[in-house]
Amino acid sequence: MRTTRFILALCLSAPAMHAMAQSNDYPSRTVRVVVGFAPGGAADFVARAMNEAFSKALGQTVVIDNKPGAGSSIAADYVAKAPADGYTILIASPSSISINPALNPKLTYTPKDFKAVTKITTSPLVLAVNPKTDIHSLGDLIKEAKAKPGALNYSTSGNGSAPHLGAALFTLLTGTDMTHVPYRGGAPAVQSVMAGDTQLTFGTSPSVLPFAKGGRLRAIAVSTREKSSLVPDLPGMREAGLPEYNLEFWYGVFVPAQTPANVVKKIYEATSAAMNQPNVKAALAKEGTEVALSASPEAFETFLVEDGEFWVKLAKGANITVD
């Protein structure tokens, strides 16, 4: 009987021992970083800016896998269901982690399906318009939106995305009505403004600033209350005439919830090492994005609780639906 129990115990513990051995060897093969937006958008830009340094810090090849759609929920769902071994990593924003799960009961994942690793960047959104419009300031935008309810079309990277919420907060505070046109990422959303299919966007800095500098967009303000040192040429919302408005945006790194602690630690350390590289910081700063690392995975978890409440409250207050 004792022999039988001993053999049974060995059989039951074998998978656990195998998993432990694998996690101790991490990483021993290519790591996949999943981005929930199309190439050319802010999330994609951040992933590619850090990719070489992240790969070097991990000691393995890192590939970027764009899975756009459903406000980045497709990518989040994919990572939530991936093996919890550290080889599938998600770069996400509040939209897929907090907003979409709270507003869309059809989703097959929840925030509990992820382990937070670290915040990596923070930046203001940038309010930009098509340069052929007569909108040169926030005051111009408010005046035109009030004069023509529903006539102005604003583009975003998807339902429930930060740009969507940025515009929703604007309409709430100003009592205006504009028409939302969602796309599958920041890049196509910005392209629609340049083409004149939409008139404005509250876009992420990396998506907007290169085109604003080239004259293909007219940037008129940043979404933070005060002027941002990241985008010093643009007024903050207080200076622009809407002091009640304040919105800041972040990206973070997540893995499936059951990922072993030692693997999470390695990813955290490699991410921190990559984001602290001067060339990575410089590349991000050039596009209005600042490196903002969490003190630890636990600190990021704590941050997400309060931050998630803010975004969900805003989304519900603006009657935003996600499906």
Sequence and secondary structure as in RCSB ss.txt:
>XXXX:A:sequence
MRTTRFILALCLSAPAMHAMAQSNDYPSRTVRVVVGFAPGGAADFVARAMNEAFSKALGQTVVIDNKPGAGSSIA
ADYVAKAPADGYTILIASPSSISINPALNPKLTYTPKDFKAVTKITTSPLVLAVNPKTDIHSLGDLIKEAKAKPG
ALNYSTSGNGSAPHLGAALFTLLTGTDMTHVPYRGGAPAVQSVMAGDTQLTFGTSPSVLPFAKGGRLRAIAVSTR
EKSSLVPDLPGMREAGLPEYNLEFWYGVFVPAQTPANVVKKIYEATSAAMNQPNVKAALAKEGTEVALSASPEAF
ETFLVEDGEFWVKLAKGANITVD
>XXXX:A:secstr
 HHHHHHHHHHHHHHHHHHHHHHHT  SS EEEEESS TTSHHHHHHHHHHHHHHHHHTS EEEEE   GGGHHH
HHHHHTS SSSSEEEEE HIIIIIHHHH TT S  GGGEEEEEEEEEEEEEEEE TTSS  SHHHHHHHHHHSTT
T EEEESSTTSHHHHHHHHHHHHHT   EEEE SSHHHHHHHHHHTSSSEEEEEHHHHHHHHHTTSSEEEEESSS
S  TTSTTS  HHHHT TT   EEEEEEEEETT  HHHHHHHHHHHHHHHTSHHHHHHHHHTT EE   SSHHHH
HHHHHHHHHHHHHHHHHTT    
